[in-house]
Amino acid sequence: MKAIWELLRLEHGIMYAFGVLSGVIVSSGFNFSVEKAIFGMLAAIFLQASGFALNDYIDYEVDLANKRMDRPIVRGDVSRKTALILSLALFPIGLIFAYLVNFEAFVFALAVSLLGYAYDLKLKEFGIVGNVYIAFSMAVPFLFGSIVAENEISGPVLLLSSLAFFSGIGREIMKGIEDITGDAIRNVRSVARIKGVEFAAKLASLFFILAVFLSFIPPLIYRRFANPGYVIPVLITDFLLIKSSFKLLKRVDVSLIRELRKETLIAMGFGLIGFIAGAVL
């Protein structure tokens, strides 16, 4: 069961579900259908699990080269065949839950899932295109949550998603520096492989700084975000992103990248807290 959990990355599924709920709350406050919110969260869990299982099935050789012992297929705890079966089985279940929300949610979930499978199969090899997709996938739960609550994407959720997107693409470009050896096996044309690690570090830092600038916009447009509930957590986010950018520009090595991936993930968490608090306080 532990290996299956790791294969499906269910901790990510829980985060995705929380992201959907966050999108619901940011777009509509507490005025939403609990039933639809639950269906939306379950759709996110099942669909992301399907995508992760397929990713590990396809990336077996790369993960083996990168010595990813955190991957159960590499350790031999789960077979590739099991991963493929789980991926194919979980996909329709996720779509059923999305359909139970509304038709717009179903179409959105189907389109994003197919894009995710395209990433697993081919887009990942195109470097920056793959980075853009992963960054988009970080913003998707919030967008989906807004569709669950309002049948459309609200302005505040669009800003939250944009902040997640810019931070996410910075993290993915930075991750390409860490994965440069394994990426060579599948000929993944990451920024680090094509332009060099120094250029990749500068580009990642640029996206982090863009996210910082973007964080100042919500209080200027929406008065409900001009409160300490939004300002304080987001200031922590900005501090961590700026700090990470300076570290990245100063030196580049694998141990630093691993440290900064955790630091920037924490930063994004504080940003999420700020948007939720700003929406309800």
N, C-alpha and C positions, 0 to 999 in steps of 0.2 A: 504493500500500500504506500509505503514511503517513496518507493521508486516511481510509482504511478503519479503520485503527487508532484514529484520533481519533474517528471516528463511533461505534465500538463501545466506546470508552473501555477498551481492553484493559488499561491500567495499573490501572484500577479492578478489572477482572476478576482480575488477579493478586492484588490486595489482598483481594478477596472470597475467592479460593481460600486465601490465607494465613489469612483469618478462619475459614474452615471447618476448616483444619488446627489452628488455635488452639483452636477449640471441641472438636475431637477430643482434643487433648492435655490441656486443662483438665478435661475430663470423665473421661478414662480414663488419664491419664499416657501411658506408651508402650505400653500394653497394648491395641493396636487392630489391625485388619486394614488393611494397607497398600493392598491392592487396593480396598477400599471407600473408603478415604480419598481415593485418586486419582480414583475415579469421582465422589465427592462434590465434589471440587475442580473437576473438569471440568464438572459440572452447573452449579456456581455461575458459572463463566466464560461458558458458552454462554447461560445464562438472563439474566445481567446484560447481556450484549452485545445480546441481543434487545430488552431493555427500553430500553436507551440509544438504539438505532437508532430505535425507535418514538417515543421522546421527542423526538428531533431532527426527525423527520418531522412531528410534530404541532406542535411549538413553533417552526417556521420563522419565522413572522411576528414572534413575540416576540423571538427571537434576533436577527433582522434589526434590530429597533428598538433592542435593547440593544447593537448593534454587536459581537456576539459573533463576531469573526473567528477565534476558536479553533474554531468550528463549521464543519466542511468543507462542509456544505450552504449555509451563508451565503456562504462564499468561492466556491462554485460548483465545488468539486473533486469533489463527489459529488452525484448527483441525488436528489431526494426519493423517486423511484420505486425507486432502488437501496436506499435506507435501508429502505423498507417491505418489499422482497423479502428483504433480509438478516434483518430482524426476524422475519418469518414462517418463514424457513428455519431459523434458529438455535433457535427455541423448542422444536420437537419433539426436536432433538438433545439439548438440555439435559435434557428430561424422560426420555429414554431412559437417560442416565447416572444420573439420580436413581433410576430404577426398578431399575437394576442394583445399587444399594446395598441397598435394602429397600423394602417397600411404604410404610412410614411416611415415608420420605424422599421418595418419589414424591408422596404426597398433600400433604406439607408444601410441596414445591417447586411443585407445581401451584397450590395455594391462594395462595402468596405471589406467584407470577408473575401470576396473574389479578388480584390486588389491585394489582400494579404497573401492569398495563395499564389498570386502572380509574383509577389515579392519572394516567397519561399522558393519558387521554381526558377525564376530568372532575374527579376529586378535587382535582387541583392548584388548581382555581379556588376551592376552599373554604377557602383560607388555612390556618388552624391545623390543619384536618383533614389537609391535604396535608403540613404540617410534621410531624405525628405519623406519617404513613406513612413519610416519608423517614427520620425518626429510627428508626422500627421496622426499616427496611431496613438500617440500619447495625448493628442487633443481630442480624438474621437469619442471617448467616454463622456466628456462634457457636452459635446455637440449632440450625442445620442440622448443624453439626459434631458436636454432642452426640447428635443423632438418628442420624447416621452411625455413631458409635462405640457408643452404648448403646441405640439404638431409643427413647430418651426424653430429656427435657431435665433435666440434672442441676442440683443446687443451685448449685454454683460458677459454672456457665455462665449460669444465670439471673441471678446477681449481676453477672457481667461484661457481659451483655447489657443489664441495667438501667443500668449506668454508661454504656455506649455510647448507650443510648436518650436519657438525660437530656442528655448532652453534645451528641448529635446534634440534638435538638429546639432546643436553645439556638443551635446553629450555623445551623439553617434559619430560625429567626425573625430572626436577625441578617442572614442572606443576603437576606431580604425587604426590608431597609432598602436594600441595594445595588441590588436589582432593581425598585425601586418604579416607575420610569418604564415599563419594559417590561411589568411586570405589569398596568399600566393598560389595555394593548391587549387582553389576553385577559380583562380584568376579574377577575384573580386577587385574591381578598379576603384578602390577607395582613394580618398583624397591623399591619405598618407603614402600610399603606394605610387600614385601618379605624380603628385606634386612634392612629396617629401614630408617628413614629420614636422619640420619647422613651419612650413606653410600651413599644414593641417592644424597645428597648435594656434597659429594666429587667426585662422578662419573660425575655429571653435570659440576662441575668445571674443571675436567680433559678434557672434550670435548671442553669446551670454550678455554682452553689453547692450545689444538691441533689446533683449528681454527686459533688462533693467530700465531702459528708457520707456518701454511700453507700459511698465507697471505704474507710471505716473499718470496715465491717461484716464483710467476709470473715475477717480475723484473729480476730475475736471469736467467729465460728461454727466456722470450720475451722482447726485448729491448723497445718495444713501451710502456710497463708498467713502465719503469724506468723514470717516470716524475712526477712532483708535483701533476698532476691531479689524479694519482693513490695513490701516497705515502701519501699525507696529509689526505684524507678521511679515508684511511685504518689505519693510525696511530690512528685516533680518534676511529675507530672500535676496534682496539687492546686495547686501553686504557679502553674503556667501558667494554669490555669482561674481562679484568684482574681485573678491579675494582669490577665487579659483582662476579667474582670468590672468591675474598677475603672476600666480604660481606657474601657470601653464606657459606664459611668455618667458619666464625666467629660466626654466629648465624642463626638459622632456625626457622622461624614462617611464618604464612600465609600472614600477611601484607607485610613482606619482599619479599616473593615470588612474590606477585602481582607487587611490585615495580620493581623487577629485570626482570620480564617478559617484562615490558615496556622498561626498559633500554637496554636489550639485543636485543629487536626488533629494537630500534633506532640504535644500533650498527650495525646490519645487513643492515639497510638502508644506513648507511655511506659506508659500504663495497661495496654495489651495486653501489653507486655513483662513488666510486673509480674505479671499473672495467669499467664502461661505459666511464668515463673521460679518463682513461688510454688507452682505445681502440680508441678513436677519436681524442685525442689531439696530 
